[in-house]
Amino acid sequence: MTATTDIVQKLWSLCHVLRDDGITYLQYVTELTYLLFLKMMQETGNESQLPAGYCWNDLVGRDGVEQLTFYRSLLLMLGSEDTSPRVQAIFANAQTALKQPRILKKLVQNIDELDWYSAKAEGLGDLYEGLLEKNASEKKSGAGQYFTPRPLIDCMVALMQPQPGELVQDPAAGTGGFLIAADRYIKQRTDDLFELSEAEQVFQRQQAFYGFKLVQDAHRLLLMNMVLHGIEGAVTLGDTLSPDGQRLAKANLILTNPPFGTKKGGGLPSRDDFTYGTSNKQLAFLQHIYRSLKPGGRAAVVLPDNVLFEDGQGRQIRTDLMDKCNLHTILRLPTGIFYAQGVKTNVLFFQRGMTEKGNTQAIWIYDMRTNMPSFGKRIPLTRSHFQGFEQCYGDDPNGGSPRLDQGEEGRFRCFTREQIAKRGENLDISWLRDESLQSGDDLPEPEAIAVEIMEKLRFATKEMEALMVLLEGEEAAQAVSASVGLPTVEYRH
């Protein structure tokens, strides 16, 4: 066990102390973020970024009610205009969920006693990433709904090959996994940026990585993660599907896993530059992504199956995507890798064309889902599971490497643009016989089957909601959901 994993285990074990205080998993991670930020500023010699009298030792030196009272005032101070923009953003509207002085004392003491020397040697960023991953793996926390598995992120980044000097965007940045992995990829190939000029280093640290995050508590975790990885890019609190999203700079590379669901009440995005209005968040994000690429820019995007087959606006958006971009590869992901296990997902790989028409000539599809195990705690997903796909994909990030169609018995097949058109632009293509269904073995857990059924019901209800909003208003749409017992909710896979 490394020092990092040991510290993560110790920090996570402290969450049991907070159960009696009514603290949720997310509140606990948020609370740890506040405390760890203070401690890490001390360990890295960056306490000059904090107001005098509001540092780690100022908190450690107090006890009992006085310590808890000071901690509350410290959070207010660090979120005020008297601090740097990054510190202010991390502590914006910060409030402690802790009610008992003894619990704060225990957290502070345990954090102070950790092996920080070894943690710094292995990387404080890795420590924090480990904590986020641990939180996501706890089903009760619900964090897995916005935490993209790191093996999948690493696969996507390796295939896209981000380069120094490129603008890399994540319009739904989660906890920063894609941007941090892209930064790590570049640093590993430039001697931690030392092979670059001073101006290039400044660009990489301050301008290369950017995007939006909608939820403030998750935005704190994202900023903390970026700080600990030495990234100062502008990943701001905001909504990509609002007019703010129109102002994001055009990107060389977009890596993202957009939120799953519909806009509340089935409403449409509030920005006015989309050709096709839709309440489906993924289809709206897909429009943003391919419109936000520079000519020749590339993208790798996680999207659920309904994006591949939805009719109406979905079909029109897919046609527009295949006209404006070369949609060269689709990876059908296995089940069980996200929190909502019934949601089936894919990765779409495409490159923006130099023209607006006819850019997709053929699409290669890799089926990593059929006759694969259902991943989860029993069978964890690892980078090695992507080895076969990466070999088939090849070295060209834009899908230009020589490829071999493996036929009906293989996992990798090519479909021409004409074949896709004859299918009504339906990209939800499978060909392998599912042996588990034939044998009755390795069927999904009943819970997963139930979730999948609920997802299909939500999808159908979403379409009804959107239609009712247009015809009769939001109250009628909500009545549709209530009539089938499905609340209108927003959530991330």
Solvent accessible surface area in square Angstrom, and as a share of the most:
residue,aa,sasa,rsa
1,M,174,0.78
2,T,74,0.43
3,A,21,0.17
4,T,14,0.08
5,T,65,0.38
6,D,47,0.24
7,I,2,0.01
8,V,12,0.07
9,Q,87,0.39
10,K,104,0.44
11,L,0,0.00
12,W,13,0.04
13,S,57,0.37
14,L,13,0.07
15,C,10,0.06
16,H,95,0.43
17,V,39,0.22
18,L,2,0.01
19,R,140,0.51
20,D,125,0.65
21,D,13,0.07
22,G,60,0.58
23,I,19,0.10
24,T,78,0.45
25,Y,39,0.15
26,L,62,0.31
27,Q,76,0.34
28,Y,2,0.01
29,V,0,0.00
30,T,13,0.07
31,E,3,0.01
32,L,0,0.00
33,T,0,0.00
34,Y,4,0.01
35,L,0,0.00
36,L,0,0.00
37,F,3,0.01
38,L,0,0.00
39,K,10,0.04
40,M,0,0.00
41,M,7,0.03
42,Q,49,0.22
43,E,40,0.18
44,T,63,0.37
45,G,63,0.61
46,N,53,0.27
47,E,48,0.22
48,S,111,0.72
49,Q,83,0.37
50,L,13,0.06
51,P,25,0.16
52,A,98,0.76
53,G,39,0.37
54,Y,51,0.19
55,C,21,0.13
56,W,1,0.00
57,N,95,0.49
58,D,42,0.22
59,L,0,0.00
60,V,45,0.26
61,G,67,0.64
62,R,75,0.27
63,D,90,0.47
64,G,27,0.26
65,V,109,0.63
66,E,104,0.46
67,Q,0,0.00
68,L,7,0.03
69,T,77,0.45
70,F,23,0.10
71,Y,0,0.00
72,R,110,0.40
73,S,46,0.30
74,L,0,0.00
75,L,3,0.01
76,L,128,0.64
77,M,52,0.23
78,L,0,0.00
79,G,20,0.19
80,S,36,0.23
81,E,153,0.69
82,D,109,0.57
83,T,16,0.09
84,S,39,0.25
85,P,114,0.72
86,R,56,0.20
87,V,1,0.00
88,Q,58,0.26
89,A,31,0.24
90,I,0,0.00
91,F,0,0.00
92,A,24,0.18
93,N,121,0.62
94,A,5,0.04
95,Q,151,0.67
96,T,25,0.15
97,A,23,0.17
98,L,1,0.01
99,K,138,0.59
100,Q,53,0.24
101,P,36,0.23
102,R,144,0.52
103,I,1,0.00
104,L,0,0.00
105,K,48,0.20
106,K,83,0.35
107,L,1,0.01
108,V,2,0.01
109,Q,85,0.38
110,N,44,0.22
111,I,0,0.00
112,D,54,0.28
113,E,135,0.60
114,L,22,0.11
115,D,73,0.38
116,W,13,0.05
117,Y,181,0.69
118,S,31,0.20
119,A,0,0.00
120,K,83,0.35
121,A,84,0.65
122,E,71,0.32
123,G,24,0.23
124,L,15,0.07
125,G,4,0.04
126,D,65,0.34
127,L,0,0.00
128,Y,0,0.00
129,E,20,0.09
130,G,21,0.20
131,L,0,0.00
132,L,5,0.02
133,E,78,0.35
134,K,57,0.24
135,N,2,0.01
136,A,14,0.11
137,S,54,0.35
138,E,38,0.17
139,K,97,0.41
140,K,170,0.72
141,S,22,0.14
142,G,10,0.09
143,A,4,0.03
144,G,7,0.07
145,Q,51,0.23
146,Y,28,0.11
147,F,16,0.06
148,T,8,0.04
149,P,19,0.12
150,R,33,0.12
151,P,25,0.16
152,L,0,0.00
153,I,1,0.01
154,D,49,0.26
155,C,0,0.00
156,M,0,0.00
157,V,4,0.03
158,A,28,0.22
159,L,11,0.05
160,M,1,0.00
161,Q,47,0.21
162,P,1,0.01
163,Q,81,0.36
164,P,50,0.32
165,G,50,0.48
166,E,29,0.13
167,L,36,0.18
168,V,0,0.00
169,Q,0,0.00
170,D,1,0.01
171,P,2,0.02
172,A,9,0.07
173,A,4,0.03
174,G,4,0.04
175,T,5,0.03
176,G,0,0.00
177,G,7,0.07
178,F,8,0.03
179,L,0,0.00
180,I,1,0.01
181,A,6,0.05
182,A,0,0.00
183,D,6,0.03
184,R,76,0.28
185,Y,30,0.11
186,I,3,0.01
187,K,37,0.16
188,Q,124,0.55
189,R,135,0.49
190,T,9,0.05
191,D,89,0.46
192,D,77,0.40
193,L,1,0.00
194,F,141,0.59
195,E,124,0.56
196,L,25,0.12
197,S,59,0.38
198,E,142,0.64
199,A,77,0.60
200,E,84,0.37
201,Q,30,0.13
202,V,61,0.35
203,F,44,0.18
204,Q,1,0.00
205,R,85,0.31
206,Q,87,0.39
207,Q,101,0.45
208,A,1,0.00
209,F,0,0.00
210,Y,18,0.07
211,G,0,0.00
212,F,18,0.08
213,K,13,0.05
214,L,101,0.50
215,V,87,0.50
216,Q,48,0.21
217,D,54,0.28
218,A,7,0.05
219,H,11,0.05
220,R,8,0.03
221,L,0,0.00
222,L,0,0.00
223,L,3,0.02
224,M,0,0.00
225,N,0,0.00
226,M,0,0.00
227,V,39,0.22
228,L,28,0.14
229,H,30,0.13
230,G,36,0.34
231,I,1,0.01
232,E,96,0.43
233,G,0,0.00
234,A,62,0.48
235,V,3,0.02
236,T,63,0.37
237,L,79,0.39
238,G,14,0.14
239,D,37,0.19
240,T,3,0.02
241,L,4,0.02
242,S,19,0.12
243,P,60,0.38
244,D,52,0.27
245,G,2,0.02
246,Q,72,0.32
247,R,175,0.64
248,L,30,0.15
249,A,55,0.42
250,K,107,0.45
251,A,0,0.00
252,N,36,0.18
253,L,0,0.00
254,I,0,0.00
255,L,0,0.00
256,T,0,0.00
257,N,2,0.01
258,P,0,0.00
259,P,18,0.12
260,F,21,0.09
261,G,10,0.10
262,T,17,0.10
263,K,46,0.20
264,K,140,0.59
265,G,1,0.01
266,G,2,0.02
267,G,21,0.20
268,L,84,0.42
269,P,16,0.10
270,S,76,0.49
271,R,17,0.06
272,D,126,0.65
273,D,51,0.26
274,F,26,0.11
275,T,87,0.50
276,Y,44,0.17
277,G,32,0.31
278,T,10,0.06
279,S,7,0.04
280,N,2,0.01
281,K,16,0.07
282,Q,3,0.01
283,L,0,0.00
284,A,1,0.00
285,F,9,0.04
286,L,0,0.00
287,Q,0,0.00
288,H,1,0.00
289,I,0,0.00
290,Y,0,0.00
291,R,53,0.19
292,S,8,0.05
293,L,5,0.02
294,K,69,0.29
295,P,94,0.59
296,G,22,0.21
297,G,4,0.04
298,R,19,0.07
299,A,0,0.00
300,A,0,0.00
301,V,0,0.00
302,V,0,0.00
303,L,0,0.00
304,P,2,0.01
305,D,19,0.10
306,N,14,0.07
307,V,1,0.00
308,L,1,0.00
309,F,79,0.33
310,E,13,0.06
311,D,102,0.53
312,G,45,0.43
313,Q,68,0.30
314,G,0,0.00
315,R,105,0.38
316,Q,87,0.39
317,I,0,0.00
318,R,4,0.02
319,T,42,0.24
320,D,15,0.08
321,L,1,0.00
322,M,1,0.00
323,D,26,0.13
324,K,32,0.14
325,C,0,0.00
326,N,43,0.22
327,L,0,0.00
328,H,7,0.03
329,T,0,0.00
330,I,1,0.00
331,L,0,0.00
332,R,17,0.06
333,L,0,0.00
334,P,3,0.02
335,T,39,0.22
336,G,11,0.10
337,I,20,0.10
338,F,11,0.04
339,Y,81,0.31
340,A,17,0.13
341,Q,59,0.26
342,G,7,0.07
343,V,11,0.06
344,K,66,0.28
345,T,2,0.01
346,N,0,0.00
347,V,0,0.00
348,L,2,0.01
349,F,0,0.00
350,F,0,0.00
351,Q,44,0.20
352,R,31,0.11
353,G,11,0.11
354,M,149,0.67
355,T,84,0.49
356,E,90,0.41
357,K,150,0.63
358,G,42,0.41
359,N,32,0.16
360,T,2,0.01
361,Q,122,0.54
362,A,29,0.23
363,I,0,0.00
364,W,41,0.14
365,I,1,0.00
366,Y,18,0.07
367,D,0,0.00
368,M,3,0.01
369,R,28,0.10
370,T,16,0.09
371,N,59,0.30
372,M,47,0.21
373,P,43,0.27
374,S,42,0.27
375,F,3,0.01
376,G,31,0.30
377,K,157,0.67
378,R,184,0.67
379,I,46,0.24
380,P,84,0.53
381,L,25,0.12
382,T,57,0.33
383,R,96,0.35
384,S,78,0.50
385,H,60,0.27
386,F,0,0.00
387,Q,104,0.46
388,G,33,0.32
389,F,1,0.00
390,E,38,0.17
391,Q,130,0.58
392,C,27,0.16
393,Y,0,0.00
394,G,20,0.19
395,D,124,0.64
396,D,49,0.26
397,P,28,0.17
398,N,36,0.19
399,G,15,0.14
400,G,56,0.54
401,S,20,0.13
402,P,137,0.86
403,R,41,0.15
404,L,141,0.70
405,D,58,0.30
406,Q,78,0.35
407,G,26,0.25
408,E,120,0.54
409,E,161,0.72
410,G,12,0.11
411,R,60,0.22
412,F,2,0.01
413,R,50,0.18
414,C,34,0.21
415,F,22,0.09
416,T,56,0.33
417,R,42,0.16
418,E,114,0.51
419,Q,85,0.38
420,I,0,0.00
421,A,51,0.39
422,K,179,0.76
423,R,104,0.38
424,G,21,0.20
425,E,13,0.06
426,N,42,0.22
427,L,2,0.01
428,D,45,0.23
429,I,8,0.04
430,S,68,0.44
431,W,45,0.16
432,L,31,0.15
433,R,173,0.63
434,D,44,0.23
435,E,105,0.47
436,S,24,0.15
437,L,118,0.59
438,Q,123,0.54
439,S,71,0.46
440,G,41,0.40
441,D,93,0.48
442,D,90,0.47
443,L,91,0.45
444,P,65,0.41
445,E,118,0.53
446,P,102,0.64
447,E,98,0.44
448,A,13,0.10
449,I,76,0.39
450,A,51,0.40
451,V,42,0.24
452,E,43,0.19
453,I,97,0.49
454,M,74,0.33
455,E,23,0.10
456,K,134,0.57
457,L,88,0.44
458,R,66,0.24
459,F,50,0.21
460,A,49,0.38
461,T,11,0.06
462,K,17,0.07
463,E,72,0.32
464,M,95,0.42
465,E,7,0.03
466,A,20,0.15
467,L,101,0.50
468,M,44,0.20
469,V,40,0.23
470,L,127,0.63
471,L,122,0.61
472,E,123,0.55
473,G,28,0.27
474,E,88,0.40
475,E,150,0.67
476,A,21,0.16
477,A,0,0.00
478,Q,71,0.31
479,A,58,0.45
480,V,18,0.10
481,S,4,0.03
482,A,76,0.59
483,S,89,0.58
484,V,83,0.48
485,G,60,0.58
486,L,7,0.04
487,P,82,0.52
488,T,39,0.22
489,V,63,0.36
490,E,81,0.36
491,Y,47,0.18
492,R,23,0.08
493,H,0,0.00
